[in-house]
Amino acid sequence: MLERTCLTVSSQLEELSTVQQWFRTLVARLAVETPWVNEQFDQLNLALAEGFTNAVRHAHAGLPQSTPIDIELSLEPEQIEICIFDRGAPFDPNSLSEPTPGSLREGGYGWFLLRRLADKVTYDRAPLRQLNDRLSGQSREQLMEQDSESLAIQRNCLRIVKTAKVV
């Protein structure tokens, strides 16, 4: 793995500029070793913005603005993965109907836009600690020994994956 980093922001649309500046800075630094990431910047940045705003507007609707949203970026030589973690109620993306092209319907395009911008998009729900073990390096057994109350905390993970395009 070339890079793994995380950003935590509050659940406010105003934080989008912080998220995008963080991402822009990372891509500029990573472009030396992985120029393909820089070539995919616009699509990745749009996918990140869409995923973040969906978490604020939908997953965290009705939750305090202080509710955190965690964003994790993992970079491999041929793949970048962006995970957006929210603490809202889960939803089933398969239950969404695709909007009719040309319709003037407001909203409802985000999930379909994400799927077109990325090579792979998944949405999962898992205990907070199970998802955090990737960052902490703890095994599942070590996590299970910890406070069971913290294991019950759930969050959703929107995973956006983009791979290098071989030309």
Chimera marker file (.cmm) of the C-alpha trace (Angstrom):
<marker_set name="trace">
<marker id="1" x="0.000" y="0.000" z="0.000" r="1" g="1" b="0" radius="0.5"/>
<marker id="2" x="1.321" y="3.405" z="-0.950" r="1" g="1" b="0" radius="0.5"/>
<marker id="3" x="-0.909" y="5.531" z="1.250" r="1" g="1" b="0" radius="0.5"/>
<marker id="4" x="-3.759" y="5.341" z="3.741" r="1" g="1" b="0" radius="0.5"/>
<marker id="5" x="-5.119" y="8.455" z="5.365" r="1" g="1" b="0" radius="0.5"/>
<marker id="6" x="-8.275" y="9.637" z="7.074" r="1" g="1" b="0" radius="0.5"/>
<marker id="7" x="-10.201" y="12.873" z="7.561" r="1" g="1" b="0" radius="0.5"/>
<marker id="8" x="-13.064" y="13.465" z="9.986" r="1" g="1" b="0" radius="0.5"/>
<marker id="9" x="-15.430" y="16.396" z="9.522" r="1" g="1" b="0" radius="0.5"/>
<marker id="10" x="-18.764" y="17.423" z="10.979" r="1" g="1" b="0" radius="0.5"/>
<marker id="11" x="-22.021" y="16.791" z="9.175" r="1" g="1" b="0" radius="0.5"/>
<marker id="12" x="-22.357" y="20.171" z="7.489" r="1" g="1" b="0" radius="0.5"/>
<marker id="13" x="-22.413" y="20.985" z="3.786" r="1" g="1" b="0" radius="0.5"/>
<marker id="14" x="-19.952" y="23.816" z="4.491" r="1" g="1" b="0" radius="0.5"/>
<marker id="15" x="-17.345" y="21.128" z="5.220" r="1" g="1" b="0" radius="0.5"/>
<marker id="16" x="-17.321" y="20.121" z="1.536" r="1" g="1" b="0" radius="0.5"/>
<marker id="17" x="-14.625" y="22.719" z="0.824" r="1" g="1" b="0" radius="0.5"/>
<marker id="18" x="-12.462" y="21.200" z="3.602" r="1" g="1" b="0" radius="0.5"/>
<marker id="19" x="-12.993" y="17.715" z="2.166" r="1" g="1" b="0" radius="0.5"/>
<marker id="20" x="-12.132" y="18.806" z="-1.364" r="1" g="1" b="0" radius="0.5"/>
<marker id="21" x="-9.050" y="20.771" z="-0.278" r="1" g="1" b="0" radius="0.5"/>
<marker id="22" x="-7.826" y="17.700" z="1.665" r="1" g="1" b="0" radius="0.5"/>
<marker id="23" x="-8.360" y="15.528" z="-1.409" r="1" g="1" b="0" radius="0.5"/>
<marker id="24" x="-6.749" y="18.048" z="-3.794" r="1" g="1" b="0" radius="0.5"/>
<marker id="25" x="-3.648" y="18.248" z="-1.579" r="1" g="1" b="0" radius="0.5"/>
<marker id="26" x="-3.394" y="14.454" z="-1.365" r="1" g="1" b="0" radius="0.5"/>
<marker id="27" x="-3.734" y="13.961" z="-5.111" r="1" g="1" b="0" radius="0.5"/>
<marker id="28" x="-1.096" y="16.612" z="-5.827" r="1" g="1" b="0" radius="0.5"/>
<marker id="29" x="1.335" y="14.808" z="-3.524" r="1" g="1" b="0" radius="0.5"/>
<marker id="30" x="0.446" y="11.317" z="-4.760" r="1" g="1" b="0" radius="0.5"/>
<marker id="31" x="0.617" y="12.236" z="-8.443" r="1" g="1" b="0" radius="0.5"/>
<marker id="32" x="4.406" y="11.858" z="-8.421" r="1" g="1" b="0" radius="0.5"/>
<marker id="33" x="4.204" y="8.092" z="-7.806" r="1" g="1" b="0" radius="0.5"/>
<marker id="34" x="0.801" y="7.475" z="-9.378" r="1" g="1" b="0" radius="0.5"/>
<marker id="35" x="0.168" y="9.964" z="-12.206" r="1" g="1" b="0" radius="0.5"/>
<marker id="36" x="-2.988" y="8.095" z="-13.208" r="1" g="1" b="0" radius="0.5"/>
<marker id="37" x="-4.670" y="9.366" z="-10.004" r="1" g="1" b="0" radius="0.5"/>
<marker id="38" x="-4.130" y="12.941" z="-11.152" r="1" g="1" b="0" radius="0.5"/>
<marker id="39" x="-5.612" y="12.045" z="-14.552" r="1" g="1" b="0" radius="0.5"/>
<marker id="40" x="-8.735" y="10.734" z="-12.770" r="1" g="1" b="0" radius="0.5"/>
<marker id="41" x="-8.952" y="13.700" z="-10.367" r="1" g="1" b="0" radius="0.5"/>
<marker id="42" x="-12.115" y="15.285" z="-11.770" r="1" g="1" b="0" radius="0.5"/>
<marker id="43" x="-14.139" y="12.066" z="-11.650" r="1" g="1" b="0" radius="0.5"/>
<marker id="44" x="-12.817" y="11.136" z="-8.210" r="1" g="1" b="0" radius="0.5"/>
<marker id="45" x="-13.423" y="14.624" z="-6.822" r="1" g="1" b="0" radius="0.5"/>
<marker id="46" x="-16.999" y="14.649" z="-8.134" r="1" g="1" b="0" radius="0.5"/>
<marker id="47" x="-17.641" y="11.176" z="-6.691" r="1" g="1" b="0" radius="0.5"/>
<marker id="48" x="-16.213" y="12.264" z="-3.326" r="1" g="1" b="0" radius="0.5"/>
<marker id="49" x="-18.366" y="15.416" z="-3.319" r="1" g="1" b="0" radius="0.5"/>
<marker id="50" x="-21.485" y="13.447" z="-4.227" r="1" g="1" b="0" radius="0.5"/>
<marker id="51" x="-20.851" y="10.811" z="-1.573" r="1" g="1" b="0" radius="0.5"/>
<marker id="52" x="-20.148" y="13.407" z="1.112" r="1" g="1" b="0" radius="0.5"/>
<marker id="53" x="-23.192" y="15.556" z="0.335" r="1" g="1" b="0" radius="0.5"/>
<marker id="54" x="-25.400" y="12.443" z="0.278" r="1" g="1" b="0" radius="0.5"/>
<marker id="55" x="-24.139" y="11.533" z="3.757" r="1" g="1" b="0" radius="0.5"/>
<marker id="56" x="-24.937" y="15.030" z="5.052" r="1" g="1" b="0" radius="0.5"/>
<marker id="57" x="-28.309" y="15.462" z="3.303" r="1" g="1" b="0" radius="0.5"/>
<marker id="58" x="-29.694" y="11.944" z="3.593" r="1" g="1" b="0" radius="0.5"/>
<marker id="59" x="-27.874" y="9.700" z="6.076" r="1" g="1" b="0" radius="0.5"/>
<marker id="60" x="-27.460" y="12.443" z="8.673" r="1" g="1" b="0" radius="0.5"/>
<marker id="61" x="-30.772" y="14.238" z="8.081" r="1" g="1" b="0" radius="0.5"/>
<marker id="62" x="-32.190" y="14.899" z="11.528" r="1" g="1" b="0" radius="0.5"/>
<marker id="63" x="-28.896" y="14.179" z="13.322" r="1" g="1" b="0" radius="0.5"/>
<marker id="64" x="-26.858" y="16.905" z="15.047" r="1" g="1" b="0" radius="0.5"/>
<marker id="65" x="-24.488" y="18.794" z="12.752" r="1" g="1" b="0" radius="0.5"/>
<marker id="66" x="-21.674" y="17.700" z="15.042" r="1" g="1" b="0" radius="0.5"/>
<marker id="67" x="-22.217" y="14.064" z="13.971" r="1" g="1" b="0" radius="0.5"/>
<marker id="68" x="-18.911" y="13.031" z="12.391" r="1" g="1" b="0" radius="0.5"/>
<marker id="69" x="-18.359" y="11.833" z="8.861" r="1" g="1" b="0" radius="0.5"/>
<marker id="70" x="-15.102" y="9.928" z="8.382" r="1" g="1" b="0" radius="0.5"/>
<marker id="71" x="-13.401" y="9.768" z="5.011" r="1" g="1" b="0" radius="0.5"/>
<marker id="72" x="-10.643" y="7.255" z="4.379" r="1" g="1" b="0" radius="0.5"/>
<marker id="73" x="-8.449" y="7.164" z="1.296" r="1" g="1" b="0" radius="0.5"/>
<marker id="74" x="-6.391" y="4.078" z="0.454" r="1" g="1" b="0" radius="0.5"/>
<marker id="75" x="-4.009" y="4.074" z="-2.480" r="1" g="1" b="0" radius="0.5"/>
<marker id="76" x="-2.461" y="1.035" z="-4.120" r="1" g="1" b="0" radius="0.5"/>
<marker id="77" x="-0.224" y="1.272" z="-7.201" r="1" g="1" b="0" radius="0.5"/>
<marker id="78" x="-3.174" y="0.481" z="-9.520" r="1" g="1" b="0" radius="0.5"/>
<marker id="79" x="-6.223" y="1.410" z="-7.423" r="1" g="1" b="0" radius="0.5"/>
<marker id="80" x="-7.625" y="4.165" z="-5.233" r="1" g="1" b="0" radius="0.5"/>
<marker id="81" x="-10.394" y="3.549" z="-2.727" r="1" g="1" b="0" radius="0.5"/>
<marker id="82" x="-12.374" y="6.292" z="-1.006" r="1" g="1" b="0" radius="0.5"/>
<marker id="83" x="-14.598" y="5.266" z="1.901" r="1" g="1" b="0" radius="0.5"/>
<marker id="84" x="-17.146" y="7.661" z="3.342" r="1" g="1" b="0" radius="0.5"/>
<marker id="85" x="-18.417" y="6.539" z="6.747" r="1" g="1" b="0" radius="0.5"/>
<marker id="86" x="-21.667" y="7.931" z="8.147" r="1" g="1" b="0" radius="0.5"/>
<marker id="87" x="-23.673" y="7.132" z="11.260" r="1" g="1" b="0" radius="0.5"/>
<marker id="88" x="-27.149" y="7.424" z="9.801" r="1" g="1" b="0" radius="0.5"/>
<marker id="89" x="-29.810" y="4.816" z="9.235" r="1" g="1" b="0" radius="0.5"/>
<marker id="90" x="-28.853" y="2.357" z="6.495" r="1" g="1" b="0" radius="0.5"/>
<marker id="91" x="-30.585" y="2.261" z="3.150" r="1" g="1" b="0" radius="0.5"/>
<marker id="92" x="-30.787" y="-0.245" z="0.338" r="1" g="1" b="0" radius="0.5"/>
<marker id="93" x="-29.343" y="1.301" z="-2.836" r="1" g="1" b="0" radius="0.5"/>
<marker id="94" x="-30.957" y="-1.497" z="-4.853" r="1" g="1" b="0" radius="0.5"/>
<marker id="95" x="-34.366" y="-0.116" z="-3.889" r="1" g="1" b="0" radius="0.5"/>
<marker id="96" x="-33.699" y="3.115" z="-5.795" r="1" g="1" b="0" radius="0.5"/>
<marker id="97" x="-35.266" y="3.502" z="-9.207" r="1" g="1" b="0" radius="0.5"/>
<marker id="98" x="-33.140" y="5.159" z="-11.837" r="1" g="1" b="0" radius="0.5"/>
<marker id="99" x="-34.461" y="8.585" z="-12.847" r="1" g="1" b="0" radius="0.5"/>
<marker id="100" x="-35.735" y="8.938" z="-16.391" r="1" g="1" b="0" radius="0.5"/>
<marker id="101" x="-33.176" y="10.783" z="-18.550" r="1" g="1" b="0" radius="0.5"/>
<marker id="102" x="-34.333" y="14.301" z="-19.258" r="1" g="1" b="0" radius="0.5"/>
<marker id="103" x="-36.782" y="14.405" z="-16.366" r="1" g="1" b="0" radius="0.5"/>
<marker id="104" x="-36.728" y="17.526" z="-14.262" r="1" g="1" b="0" radius="0.5"/>
<marker id="105" x="-36.998" y="15.579" z="-11.029" r="1" g="1" b="0" radius="0.5"/>
<marker id="106" x="-34.927" y="17.187" z="-8.295" r="1" g="1" b="0" radius="0.5"/>
<marker id="107" x="-32.624" y="14.765" z="-6.505" r="1" g="1" b="0" radius="0.5"/>
<marker id="108" x="-32.298" y="11.029" z="-6.873" r="1" g="1" b="0" radius="0.5"/>
<marker id="109" x="-29.393" y="11.072" z="-9.297" r="1" g="1" b="0" radius="0.5"/>
<marker id="110" x="-26.526" y="10.720" z="-6.801" r="1" g="1" b="0" radius="0.5"/>
<marker id="111" x="-26.290" y="6.945" z="-6.508" r="1" g="1" b="0" radius="0.5"/>
<marker id="112" x="-26.471" y="6.509" z="-10.280" r="1" g="1" b="0" radius="0.5"/>
<marker id="113" x="-23.904" y="9.238" z="-10.873" r="1" g="1" b="0" radius="0.5"/>
<marker id="114" x="-21.530" y="7.559" z="-8.412" r="1" g="1" b="0" radius="0.5"/>
<marker id="115" x="-21.847" y="4.249" z="-10.232" r="1" g="1" b="0" radius="0.5"/>
<marker id="116" x="-20.919" y="5.916" z="-13.510" r="1" g="1" b="0" radius="0.5"/>
<marker id="117" x="-17.967" y="7.834" z="-12.091" r="1" g="1" b="0" radius="0.5"/>
<marker id="118" x="-16.329" y="4.880" z="-10.330" r="1" g="1" b="0" radius="0.5"/>
<marker id="119" x="-15.296" y="1.395" z="-11.351" r="1" g="1" b="0" radius="0.5"/>
<marker id="120" x="-16.954" y="-0.047" z="-8.261" r="1" g="1" b="0" radius="0.5"/>
<marker id="121" x="-19.348" y="1.385" z="-5.673" r="1" g="1" b="0" radius="0.5"/>
<marker id="122" x="-20.534" y="-0.531" z="-2.622" r="1" g="1" b="0" radius="0.5"/>
<marker id="123" x="-22.554" y="0.382" z="0.433" r="1" g="1" b="0" radius="0.5"/>
<marker id="124" x="-22.182" y="-1.659" z="3.621" r="1" g="1" b="0" radius="0.5"/>
<marker id="125" x="-23.081" y="-1.462" z="7.286" r="1" g="1" b="0" radius="0.5"/>
<marker id="126" x="-20.718" y="-2.825" z="9.906" r="1" g="1" b="0" radius="0.5"/>
<marker id="127" x="-19.677" y="-2.221" z="13.497" r="1" g="1" b="0" radius="0.5"/>
<marker id="128" x="-17.500" y="0.851" z="13.848" r="1" g="1" b="0" radius="0.5"/>
<marker id="129" x="-14.675" y="-1.154" z="15.378" r="1" g="1" b="0" radius="0.5"/>
<marker id="130" x="-14.629" y="-3.731" z="12.576" r="1" g="1" b="0" radius="0.5"/>
<marker id="131" x="-14.193" y="-0.969" z="10.037" r="1" g="1" b="0" radius="0.5"/>
<marker id="132" x="-11.617" y="0.836" z="12.152" r="1" g="1" b="0" radius="0.5"/>
<marker id="133" x="-9.442" y="-2.269" z="12.516" r="1" g="1" b="0" radius="0.5"/>
<marker id="134" x="-8.117" y="-1.586" z="9.020" r="1" g="1" b="0" radius="0.5"/>
<marker id="135" x="-6.582" y="1.614" z="10.318" r="1" g="1" b="0" radius="0.5"/>
<marker id="136" x="-5.543" y="0.377" z="13.757" r="1" g="1" b="0" radius="0.5"/>
<marker id="137" x="-4.098" y="-2.950" z="12.633" r="1" g="1" b="0" radius="0.5"/>
<marker id="138" x="-6.006" y="-4.851" z="15.319" r="1" g="1" b="0" radius="0.5"/>
<marker id="139" x="-7.241" y="-8.344" z="14.631" r="1" g="1" b="0" radius="0.5"/>
<marker id="140" x="-10.893" y="-9.282" z="14.970" r="1" g="1" b="0" radius="0.5"/>
<marker id="141" x="-10.027" y="-11.286" z="18.100" r="1" g="1" b="0" radius="0.5"/>
<marker id="142" x="-8.387" y="-8.258" z="19.710" r="1" g="1" b="0" radius="0.5"/>
<marker id="143" x="-11.410" y="-6.150" z="18.862" r="1" g="1" b="0" radius="0.5"/>
<marker id="144" x="-13.821" y="-8.684" z="20.347" r="1" g="1" b="0" radius="0.5"/>
<marker id="145" x="-11.921" y="-8.511" z="23.641" r="1" g="1" b="0" radius="0.5"/>
<marker id="146" x="-12.630" y="-4.799" z="23.876" r="1" g="1" b="0" radius="0.5"/>
<marker id="147" x="-15.736" y="-3.179" z="25.276" r="1" g="1" b="0" radius="0.5"/>
<marker id="148" x="-18.741" y="-4.872" z="23.653" r="1" g="1" b="0" radius="0.5"/>
<marker id="149" x="-20.696" y="-1.624" z="23.885" r="1" g="1" b="0" radius="0.5"/>
<marker id="150" x="-18.336" y="0.102" z="21.463" r="1" g="1" b="0" radius="0.5"/>
<marker id="151" x="-18.635" y="-2.880" z="19.110" r="1" g="1" b="0" radius="0.5"/>
<marker id="152" x="-22.367" y="-2.225" z="18.882" r="1" g="1" b="0" radius="0.5"/>
<marker id="153" x="-21.830" y="1.215" z="17.349" r="1" g="1" b="0" radius="0.5"/>
<marker id="154" x="-22.774" y="0.955" z="13.706" r="1" g="1" b="0" radius="0.5"/>
<marker id="155" x="-21.886" y="3.072" z="10.731" r="1" g="1" b="0" radius="0.5"/>
<marker id="156" x="-22.359" y="2.877" z="7.002" r="1" g="1" b="0" radius="0.5"/>
<marker id="157" x="-19.550" y="2.745" z="4.478" r="1" g="1" b="0" radius="0.5"/>
<marker id="158" x="-19.884" y="4.078" z="0.955" r="1" g="1" b="0" radius="0.5"/>
<marker id="159" x="-16.872" y="2.629" z="-0.881" r="1" g="1" b="0" radius="0.5"/>
<marker id="160" x="-15.799" y="4.235" z="-4.166" r="1" g="1" b="0" radius="0.5"/>
<marker id="161" x="-13.099" y="2.415" z="-6.141" r="1" g="1" b="0" radius="0.5"/>
<marker id="162" x="-11.258" y="3.630" z="-9.224" r="1" g="1" b="0" radius="0.5"/>
<marker id="163" x="-8.515" y="1.670" z="-10.972" r="1" g="1" b="0" radius="0.5"/>
<marker id="164" x="-5.708" y="2.763" z="-13.260" r="1" g="1" b="0" radius="0.5"/>
<marker id="165" x="-6.629" y="2.599" z="-16.920" r="1" g="1" b="0" radius="0.5"/>
<marker id="166" x="-4.075" y="0.718" z="-18.999" r="1" g="1" b="0" radius="0.5"/>
<marker id="167" x="-3.671" y="2.419" z="-22.364" r="1" g="1" b="0" radius="0.5"/>
<link id1="1" id2="2" r="1" g="1" b="0" radius="0.2"/>
<link id1="2" id2="3" r="1" g="1" b="0" radius="0.2"/>
<link id1="3" id2="4" r="1" g="1" b="0" radius="0.2"/>
<link id1="4" id2="5" r="1" g="1" b="0" radius="0.2"/>
<link id1="5" id2="6" r="1" g="1" b="0" radius="0.2"/>
<link id1="6" id2="7" r="1" g="1" b="0" radius="0.2"/>
<link id1="7" id2="8" r="1" g="1" b="0" radius="0.2"/>
<link id1="8" id2="9" r="1" g="1" b="0" radius="0.2"/>
<link id1="9" id2="10" r="1" g="1" b="0" radius="0.2"/>
<link id1="10" id2="11" r="1" g="1" b="0" radius="0.2"/>
<link id1="11" id2="12" r="1" g="1" b="0" radius="0.2"/>
<link id1="12" id2="13" r="1" g="1" b="0" radius="0.2"/>
<link id1="13" id2="14" r="1" g="1" b="0" radius="0.2"/>
<link id1="14" id2="15" r="1" g="1" b="0" radius="0.2"/>
<link id1="15" id2="16" r="1" g="1" b="0" radius="0.2"/>
<link id1="16" id2="17" r="1" g="1" b="0" radius="0.2"/>
<link id1="17" id2="18" r="1" g="1" b="0" radius="0.2"/>
<link id1="18" id2="19" r="1" g="1" b="0" radius="0.2"/>
<link id1="19" id2="20" r="1" g="1" b="0" radius="0.2"/>
<link id1="20" id2="21" r="1" g="1" b="0" radius="0.2"/>
<link id1="21" id2="22" r="1" g="1" b="0" radius="0.2"/>
<link id1="22" id2="23" r="1" g="1" b="0" radius="0.2"/>
<link id1="23" id2="24" r="1" g="1" b="0" radius="0.2"/>
<link id1="24" id2="25" r="1" g="1" b="0" radius="0.2"/>
<link id1="25" id2="26" r="1" g="1" b="0" radius="0.2"/>
<link id1="26" id2="27" r="1" g="1" b="0" radius="0.2"/>
<link id1="27" id2="28" r="1" g="1" b="0" radius="0.2"/>
<link id1="28" id2="29" r="1" g="1" b="0" radius="0.2"/>
<link id1="29" id2="30" r="1" g="1" b="0" radius="0.2"/>
<link id1="30" id2="31" r="1" g="1" b="0" radius="0.2"/>
<link id1="31" id2="32" r="1" g="1" b="0" radius="0.2"/>
<link id1="32" id2="33" r="1" g="1" b="0" radius="0.2"/>
<link id1="33" id2="34" r="1" g="1" b="0" radius="0.2"/>
<link id1="34" id2="35" r="1" g="1" b="0" radius="0.2"/>
<link id1="35" id2="36" r="1" g="1" b="0" radius="0.2"/>
<link id1="36" id2="37" r="1" g="1" b="0" radius="0.2"/>
<link id1="37" id2="38" r="1" g="1" b="0" radius="0.2"/>
<link id1="38" id2="39" r="1" g="1" b="0" radius="0.2"/>
<link id1="39" id2="40" r="1" g="1" b="0" radius="0.2"/>
<link id1="40" id2="41" r="1" g="1" b="0" radius="0.2"/>
<link id1="41" id2="42" r="1" g="1" b="0" radius="0.2"/>
<link id1="42" id2="43" r="1" g="1" b="0" radius="0.2"/>
<link id1="43" id2="44" r="1" g="1" b="0" radius="0.2"/>
<link id1="44" id2="45" r="1" g="1" b="0" radius="0.2"/>
<link id1="45" id2="46" r="1" g="1" b="0" radius="0.2"/>
<link id1="46" id2="47" r="1" g="1" b="0" radius="0.2"/>
<link id1="47" id2="48" r="1" g="1" b="0" radius="0.2"/>
<link id1="48" id2="49" r="1" g="1" b="0" radius="0.2"/>
<link id1="49" id2="50" r="1" g="1" b="0" radius="0.2"/>
<link id1="50" id2="51" r="1" g="1" b="0" radius="0.2"/>
<link id1="51" id2="52" r="1" g="1" b="0" radius="0.2"/>
<link id1="52" id2="53" r="1" g="1" b="0" radius="0.2"/>
<link id1="53" id2="54" r="1" g="1" b="0" radius="0.2"/>
<link id1="54" id2="55" r="1" g="1" b="0" radius="0.2"/>
<link id1="55" id2="56" r="1" g="1" b="0" radius="0.2"/>
<link id1="56" id2="57" r="1" g="1" b="0" radius="0.2"/>
<link id1="57" id2="58" r="1" g="1" b="0" radius="0.2"/>
<link id1="58" id2="59" r="1" g="1" b="0" radius="0.2"/>
<link id1="59" id2="60" r="1" g="1" b="0" radius="0.2"/>
<link id1="60" id2="61" r="1" g="1" b="0" radius="0.2"/>
<link id1="61" id2="62" r="1" g="1" b="0" radius="0.2"/>
<link id1="62" id2="63" r="1" g="1" b="0" radius="0.2"/>
<link id1="63" id2="64" r="1" g="1" b="0" radius="0.2"/>
<link id1="64" id2="65" r="1" g="1" b="0" radius="0.2"/>
<link id1="65" id2="66" r="1" g="1" b="0" radius="0.2"/>
<link id1="66" id2="67" r="1" g="1" b="0" radius="0.2"/>
<link id1="67" id2="68" r="1" g="1" b="0" radius="0.2"/>
<link id1="68" id2="69" r="1" g="1" b="0" radius="0.2"/>
<link id1="69" id2="70" r="1" g="1" b="0" radius="0.2"/>
<link id1="70" id2="71" r="1" g="1" b="0" radius="0.2"/>
<link id1="71" id2="72" r="1" g="1" b="0" radius="0.2"/>
<link id1="72" id2="73" r="1" g="1" b="0" radius="0.2"/>
<link id1="73" id2="74" r="1" g="1" b="0" radius="0.2"/>
<link id1="74" id2="75" r="1" g="1" b="0" radius="0.2"/>
<link id1="75" id2="76" r="1" g="1" b="0" radius="0.2"/>
<link id1="76" id2="77" r="1" g="1" b="0" radius="0.2"/>
<link id1="77" id2="78" r="1" g="1" b="0" radius="0.2"/>
<link id1="78" id2="79" r="1" g="1" b="0" radius="0.2"/>
<link id1="79" id2="80" r="1" g="1" b="0" radius="0.2"/>
<link id1="80" id2="81" r="1" g="1" b="0" radius="0.2"/>
<link id1="81" id2="82" r="1" g="1" b="0" radius="0.2"/>
<link id1="82" id2="83" r="1" g="1" b="0" radius="0.2"/>
<link id1="83" id2="84" r="1" g="1" b="0" radius="0.2"/>
<link id1="84" id2="85" r="1" g="1" b="0" radius="0.2"/>
<link id1="85" id2="86" r="1" g="1" b="0" radius="0.2"/>
<link id1="86" id2="87" r="1" g="1" b="0" radius="0.2"/>
<link id1="87" id2="88" r="1" g="1" b="0" radius="0.2"/>
<link id1="88" id2="89" r="1" g="1" b="0" radius="0.2"/>
<link id1="89" id2="90" r="1" g="1" b="0" radius="0.2"/>
<link id1="90" id2="91" r="1" g="1" b="0" radius="0.2"/>
<link id1="91" id2="92" r="1" g="1" b="0" radius="0.2"/>
<link id1="92" id2="93" r="1" g="1" b="0" radius="0.2"/>
<link id1="93" id2="94" r="1" g="1" b="0" radius="0.2"/>
<link id1="94" id2="95" r="1" g="1" b="0" radius="0.2"/>
<link id1="95" id2="96" r="1" g="1" b="0" radius="0.2"/>
<link id1="96" id2="97" r="1" g="1" b="0" radius="0.2"/>
<link id1="97" id2="98" r="1" g="1" b="0" radius="0.2"/>
<link id1="98" id2="99" r="1" g="1" b="0" radius="0.2"/>
<link id1="99" id2="100" r="1" g="1" b="0" radius="0.2"/>
<link id1="100" id2="101" r="1" g="1" b="0" radius="0.2"/>
<link id1="101" id2="102" r="1" g="1" b="0" radius="0.2"/>
<link id1="102" id2="103" r="1" g="1" b="0" radius="0.2"/>
<link id1="103" id2="104" r="1" g="1" b="0" radius="0.2"/>
<link id1="104" id2="105" r="1" g="1" b="0" radius="0.2"/>
<link id1="105" id2="106" r="1" g="1" b="0" radius="0.2"/>
<link id1="106" id2="107" r="1" g="1" b="0" radius="0.2"/>
<link id1="107" id2="108" r="1" g="1" b="0" radius="0.2"/>
<link id1="108" id2="109" r="1" g="1" b="0" radius="0.2"/>
<link id1="109" id2="110" r="1" g="1" b="0" radius="0.2"/>
<link id1="110" id2="111" r="1" g="1" b="0" radius="0.2"/>
<link id1="111" id2="112" r="1" g="1" b="0" radius="0.2"/>
<link id1="112" id2="113" r="1" g="1" b="0" radius="0.2"/>
<link id1="113" id2="114" r="1" g="1" b="0" radius="0.2"/>
<link id1="114" id2="115" r="1" g="1" b="0" radius="0.2"/>
<link id1="115" id2="116" r="1" g="1" b="0" radius="0.2"/>
<link id1="116" id2="117" r="1" g="1" b="0" radius="0.2"/>
<link id1="117" id2="118" r="1" g="1" b="0" radius="0.2"/>
<link id1="118" id2="119" r="1" g="1" b="0" radius="0.2"/>
<link id1="119" id2="120" r="1" g="1" b="0" radius="0.2"/>
<link id1="120" id2="121" r="1" g="1" b="0" radius="0.2"/>
<link id1="121" id2="122" r="1" g="1" b="0" radius="0.2"/>
<link id1="122" id2="123" r="1" g="1" b="0" radius="0.2"/>
<link id1="123" id2="124" r="1" g="1" b="0" radius="0.2"/>
<link id1="124" id2="125" r="1" g="1" b="0" radius="0.2"/>
<link id1="125" id2="126" r="1" g="1" b="0" radius="0.2"/>
<link id1="126" id2="127" r="1" g="1" b="0" radius="0.2"/>
<link id1="127" id2="128" r="1" g="1" b="0" radius="0.2"/>
<link id1="128" id2="129" r="1" g="1" b="0" radius="0.2"/>
<link id1="129" id2="130" r="1" g="1" b="0" radius="0.2"/>
<link id1="130" id2="131" r="1" g="1" b="0" radius="0.2"/>
<link id1="131" id2="132" r="1" g="1" b="0" radius="0.2"/>
<link id1="132" id2="133" r="1" g="1" b="0" radius="0.2"/>
<link id1="133" id2="134" r="1" g="1" b="0" radius="0.2"/>
<link id1="134" id2="135" r="1" g="1" b="0" radius="0.2"/>
<link id1="135" id2="136" r="1" g="1" b="0" radius="0.2"/>
<link id1="136" id2="137" r="1" g="1" b="0" radius="0.2"/>
<link id1="137" id2="138" r="1" g="1" b="0" radius="0.2"/>
<link id1="138" id2="139" r="1" g="1" b="0" radius="0.2"/>
<link id1="139" id2="140" r="1" g="1" b="0" radius="0.2"/>
<link id1="140" id2="141" r="1" g="1" b="0" radius="0.2"/>
<link id1="141" id2="142" r="1" g="1" b="0" radius="0.2"/>
<link id1="142" id2="143" r="1" g="1" b="0" radius="0.2"/>
<link id1="143" id2="144" r="1" g="1" b="0" radius="0.2"/>
<link id1="144" id2="145" r="1" g="1" b="0" radius="0.2"/>
<link id1="145" id2="146" r="1" g="1" b="0" radius="0.2"/>
<link id1="146" id2="147" r="1" g="1" b="0" radius="0.2"/>
<link id1="147" id2="148" r="1" g="1" b="0" radius="0.2"/>
<link id1="148" id2="149" r="1" g="1" b="0" radius="0.2"/>
<link id1="149" id2="150" r="1" g="1" b="0" radius="0.2"/>
<link id1="150" id2="151" r="1" g="1" b="0" radius="0.2"/>
<link id1="151" id2="152" r="1" g="1" b="0" radius="0.2"/>
<link id1="152" id2="153" r="1" g="1" b="0" radius="0.2"/>
<link id1="153" id2="154" r="1" g="1" b="0" radius="0.2"/>
<link id1="154" id2="155" r="1" g="1" b="0" radius="0.2"/>
<link id1="155" id2="156" r="1" g="1" b="0" radius="0.2"/>
<link id1="156" id2="157" r="1" g="1" b="0" radius="0.2"/>
<link id1="157" id2="158" r="1" g="1" b="0" radius="0.2"/>
<link id1="158" id2="159" r="1" g="1" b="0" radius="0.2"/>
<link id1="159" id2="160" r="1" g="1" b="0" radius="0.2"/>
<link id1="160" id2="161" r="1" g="1" b="0" radius="0.2"/>
<link id1="161" id2="162" r="1" g="1" b="0" radius="0.2"/>
<link id1="162" id2="163" r="1" g="1" b="0" radius="0.2"/>
<link id1="163" id2="164" r="1" g="1" b="0" radius="0.2"/>
<link id1="164" id2="165" r="1" g="1" b="0" radius="0.2"/>
<link id1="165" id2="166" r="1" g="1" b="0" radius="0.2"/>
<link id1="166" id2="167" r="1" g="1" b="0" radius="0.2"/>
</marker_set>
